[in-house]
Amino acid sequence: MDNKLITIKEIGKRLNISPSTVSRALHNHKSIGLRTKTRVQQLAKELNYEPNQTAIFFQQRKTFIIGVILPELSEAFFSSAISGIEDCANKNNYTVLVGQSHDDEEREKQLVETVKNHRVDGLIVSIAKNTVNYDHFEALKKYGIPIVFFDCIPNMQNIHYVACNMTSGTTQAFTFLRKLGHKTIGMINGPMNLLASKERVEGYRNGLTKARLKYDPNLIISCDLKTESIYKATEKLLSLKNKPTAIIAFNDYVLLDAVQAAKKLKLKINKDISFVSYANLPISHYSAHPPLASVEQFSYQQGQKAMEIILDLLTKVNSENENVTFYKIILEPQLVTPVKQ
């Protein structure tokens, strides 16, 4: 059995016509007569002809592939975001190439290099939580590859991004706890190189201002969000002289570790110490100790919006226009109570 791939040249040779005529006939070009179109398309079908995608991509200067780099696909937040990205991409005949940084800056740099070498048309990124150098993103500009960041946003100027308003979300969480009677509220925050971490502090301070309370920097602990660091942060907060009766955790995964740390100290969850978190992940509904509330960040919508922006950027004719308007999409969060209190 002959497994040789059939080319346009082979079809043209058999029909005694030029390869360019075959190409136009396969694409139903109006300059080709019906009889020729029928002959070409019939023979192509009989020979199981398949278009050379590489040649098509070269001609169109597009690969119809969008790269996506995120910290952990195993996290429900990012799985949901990928669904939003893929659903939008599929509707527009794009394929998504996904890579995980595992919150490692060096791994993230390698992934940027990989997607660049695969000639992706655009890149969607949620940066690693410990990334502090952004040269690998800046380097993509000379290749004309647009980047849209989402959720974890780098501290860079002139970027496109989609995020949830963590300032507003944190103020909501703080006010919620105050209404429950909590007077001293702690926070386990992420690295301060992240925009989301800075917004959490801002929202926390807004909550203090609304409640006419003084700011105590000891009640906010920033960490790398690894299990060991979360345990230490929880223990430190709960060992303070003015220890909190409630803690705002960076996300639902951080909450799980913080709860275990509190239990080791023989504290009763939601009695001696209460928690509010972010992301509103499904795990909260199955946890033995769910948070009193969780800030919904709309991960699916973030992914979907990021993909929509990439598609719009790819339609821009003059991509080198220095006066380009940068997309800054901010979604408003919603405080969700998983269980009745």
C-alpha positions in Angstrom: 0.0 0.0 0.0 1.4 3.4 -1.0 1.4 5.7 2.0 3.0 8.6 0.1 1.3 12.0 0.8 -0.5 13.4 -2.2 0.6 16.9 -3.2 -1.0 19.6 -5.3 1.8 19.0 -7.9 0.8 15.3 -8.1 -2.9 16.2 -8.7 -1.9 18.8 -11.4 0.4 16.2 -13.1 -2.4 13.7 -13.3 -4.9 16.2 -14.7 -2.3 18.0 -16.8 -2.9 21.4 -15.2 -0.7 23.7 -13.2 -0.3 23.4 -9.4 -1.6 27.0 -9.0 -4.8 26.0 -10.9 -5.2 23.0 -8.6 -4.8 25.3 -5.6 -7.4 27.7 -6.8 -9.8 24.9 -7.7 -9.5 23.4 -4.2 -10.3 26.8 -2.7 -13.3 27.4 -5.1 -11.7 30.4 -6.7 -14.1 32.2 -9.0 -11.5 32.3 -11.8 -11.7 28.4 -12.2 -14.5 26.9 -14.2 -17.0 24.5 -12.7 -15.7 21.5 -14.8 -12.1 22.0 -13.7 -13.2 22.5 -10.1 -15.2 19.3 -10.1 -12.3 17.3 -11.7 -9.8 18.6 -9.2 -11.9 18.2 -6.1 -13.1 14.7 -7.2 -9.5 13.5 -7.7 -8.3 15.1 -4.5 -11.0 13.1 -2.7 -10.2 9.8 -4.4 -6.5 10.3 -3.5 -7.2 11.3 0.1 -5.4 14.6 -0.4 -4.8 16.6 2.7 -3.7 20.3 2.7 -0.2 21.1 3.7 -0.9 23.1 6.9 2.7 24.3 7.2 2.5 25.9 3.7 -0.9 27.4 4.5 0.4 28.9 7.7 3.5 30.3 5.9 1.3 31.9 3.3 -1.1 33.4 5.8 1.7 34.2 8.3 -0.3 32.6 11.1 -0.2 29.2 12.9 -3.6 29.6 14.5 -2.0 28.5 17.8 -2.2 30.5 21.0 0.2 29.7 23.8 -0.9 29.6 27.4 1.4 29.6 30.4 0.0 29.2 33.9 1.2 28.1 37.4 -0.7 24.9 37.9 -3.3 23.2 35.7 -4.2 20.9 38.7 -5.7 24.0 40.5 -9.4 24.2 39.7 -9.1 28.0 39.2 -6.7 27.5 36.3 -8.6 24.5 34.9 -11.7 26.8 34.7 -9.7 29.6 33.1 -8.4 27.2 30.4 -11.9 26.1 29.7 -12.8 29.8 29.0 -9.7 30.2 26.8 -10.3 27.0 24.8 -14.1 27.6 24.3 -13.3 31.0 22.8 -10.4 29.7 20.8 -12.3 26.8 19.3 -15.1 29.1 18.1 -12.5 31.0 16.2 -10.6 28.0 14.8 -7.6 28.4 17.1 -5.7 25.7 18.9 -4.3 26.2 22.5 -0.8 25.1 23.5 -0.6 24.9 27.4 2.4 24.9 29.6 2.8 24.9 33.4 5.4 27.0 35.2 4.7 25.3 38.6 5.4 28.8 40.1 9.0 28.6 39.0 10.5 31.6 37.2 13.2 29.6 35.3 10.6 27.1 34.1 8.4 30.1 33.0 11.3 31.5 31.0 11.8 28.1 29.3 8.2 28.0 28.4 8.2 31.4 26.9 11.2 30.4 24.7 9.3 27.2 23.7 6.1 28.9 22.6 8.1 31.5 20.7 9.9 28.7 18.8 6.6 27.1 18.0 5.6 30.4 16.3 2.5 30.9 18.4 0.3 33.8 17.2 -0.2 35.1 20.7 0.4 34.3 24.4 -1.8 34.3 27.5 0.0 34.2 30.8 -0.7 34.0 34.5 2.8 34.6 35.9 4.5 32.4 38.5 4.1 33.8 42.0 7.8 34.3 42.5 8.6 35.8 39.1 10.4 39.2 39.7 12.2 39.6 36.4 10.1 40.2 33.2 12.8 40.3 30.5 11.5 37.1 28.9 8.2 38.8 28.3 9.8 42.0 27.0 11.9 40.0 24.6 8.7 38.8 22.8 7.9 42.3 21.6 10.5 42.2 18.8 8.8 39.1 17.4 5.4 40.8 17.3 3.8 38.2 19.6 1.0 39.9 21.6 0.7 38.9 25.3 -2.3 39.1 27.6 -1.8 38.5 31.3 -4.6 37.3 33.6 -5.1 36.8 37.3 -1.4 37.0 38.4 -0.3 40.2 36.7 3.4 41.3 36.5 4.4 44.8 37.7 5.1 46.0 34.1 4.0 49.1 32.2 2.0 49.1 29.0 0.6 45.6 29.1 -2.7 44.0 28.3 -4.4 42.2 31.2 -7.6 40.8 32.7 -8.0 40.5 36.4 -10.5 40.6 39.2 -10.7 43.6 41.5 -9.0 42.2 44.6 -9.1 45.6 46.4 -12.9 45.5 46.3 -13.0 41.8 47.1 -10.8 42.2 50.1 -12.8 45.1 51.4 -16.0 43.0 51.1 -14.3 40.1 52.9 -13.1 42.4 55.7 -16.5 44.1 56.1 -18.2 40.8 56.2 -16.0 39.6 59.1 -16.6 42.9 60.9 -20.3 42.4 60.7 -19.9 39.0 62.3 -18.3 40.6 65.2 -14.6 40.1 64.5 -12.5 43.0 65.8 -9.0 41.7 65.0 -8.6 40.3 61.5 -5.3 38.8 60.1 -4.3 38.1 56.5 -2.0 35.5 54.9 -1.0 37.3 51.7 1.1 36.3 48.7 4.4 37.8 47.4 4.3 41.6 47.1 5.7 41.5 43.6 2.1 40.5 42.5 -0.4 43.2 41.8 -3.1 41.0 43.4 -1.1 40.9 46.7 -0.8 44.7 46.7 -4.5 45.1 46.0 -5.4 42.8 48.9 -3.4 45.0 51.3 -5.1 48.1 49.9 -8.6 46.4 50.3 -7.7 45.4 53.8 -6.7 49.0 54.7 -9.9 50.3 53.1 -11.8 47.9 55.4 -9.9 49.3 58.4 -10.7 52.9 57.4 -14.4 52.1 57.0 -14.4 50.5 60.5 -12.3 53.3 61.9 -9.6 50.9 63.1 -5.9 51.4 63.2 -3.5 49.5 60.9 -1.3 46.9 62.5 1.3 45.6 60.0 1.8 42.5 62.2 -1.6 41.3 61.1 -0.6 40.9 57.5 2.0 38.3 56.6 3.3 37.9 53.0 4.8 34.5 52.0 5.6 32.4 49.0 2.3 30.4 49.5 4.1 27.1 49.9 2.7 24.8 52.6 5.6 25.3 55.0 5.3 29.1 54.7 1.6 29.0 55.2 1.9 27.0 58.4 4.5 29.4 59.7 2.4 32.4 58.8 -0.7 31.0 60.5 1.3 30.1 63.7 2.8 33.6 63.7 -0.5 35.3 63.5 -2.0 33.1 66.2 0.9 33.7 68.5 0.5 37.5 68.5 -0.5 39.2 71.7 -3.3 40.8 69.8 -4.1 37.7 67.9 -6.8 37.6 65.2 -10.1 35.8 65.6 -10.4 35.7 61.8 -7.9 35.3 59.0 -8.3 36.3 55.3 -6.4 33.6 53.3 -4.8 34.3 49.9 -7.0 31.6 48.2 -8.9 28.4 49.0 -5.8 26.2 48.8 -3.9 28.5 51.3 -7.0 28.2 53.5 -6.7 24.4 53.6 -3.1 24.6 54.9 -4.0 27.4 57.3 -6.9 25.4 58.7 -4.6 22.4 59.4 -2.0 24.7 61.1 -4.8 26.1 63.3 -6.0 22.6 64.2 -2.5 21.6 65.3 -2.7 24.5 67.8 -5.9 22.8 69.1 -8.1 25.6 67.9 -11.7 25.0 66.8 -12.3 26.2 63.3 -15.1 28.8 62.9 -15.3 29.1 66.7 -11.8 30.0 68.0 -10.6 31.1 64.6 -12.6 31.8 61.4 -11.5 32.1 57.8 -12.4 33.9 54.6 -10.6 33.1 51.3 -10.6 33.8 47.6 -11.5 31.9 44.4 -14.7 30.1 45.5 -13.4 26.8 44.3 -15.5 23.6 44.4 -13.3 22.1 47.1 -14.9 24.6 49.5 -18.2 22.8 49.3 -16.7 19.4 50.2 -14.3 20.6 52.9 -14.9 19.7 56.6 -14.0 23.3 57.4 -15.2 25.5 54.6 -14.5 29.3 54.8 -17.2 31.5 56.1 -17.1 33.1 52.7 -14.9 33.1 49.5 -14.3 35.9 47.0 -15.5 34.7 43.5 -12.9 35.7 41.0 -14.7 34.4 37.8 -11.8 32.4 36.4 -13.7 31.2 33.3 -14.6 34.7 32.4 -11.0 35.9 32.9 -9.7 33.2 30.5 -12.5 34.0 28.0 -11.8 37.7 28.1 -8.0 37.2 27.7 -8.6 35.1 24.6 -11.0 37.7 23.1 -8.3 40.3 23.6 -5.7 38.2 21.8 -8.0 37.7 18.9 -8.7 41.4 18.7 -5.0 42.2 18.8 -4.3 39.7 16.0 -6.8 41.6 13.8 -4.9 44.9 14.2 -3.2 45.7 11.0 -0.6 48.1 12.4 0.7 46.1 15.4 3.7 48.4 15.7 1.6 51.5 16.5 3.2 53.1 19.5 -0.1 54.8 20.4 -1.8 51.4 20.9 -4.5 51.3 23.6 -3.8 48.7 26.2 -6.6 46.5 27.5 -7.1 46.7 31.2 -10.2 44.5 32.0 -11.1 44.5 35.7 -13.9 42.1 36.7 -15.9 42.9 39.9 -15.7 40.1 42.5 -18.6 38.6 44.4 -18.4 37.4 48.0 -19.9 33.9 48.2 -20.9 32.1 51.4 -20.6 28.3 50.7 -22.4 27.3 53.9 -25.0 28.8 56.2 -23.5 30.2 59.3 
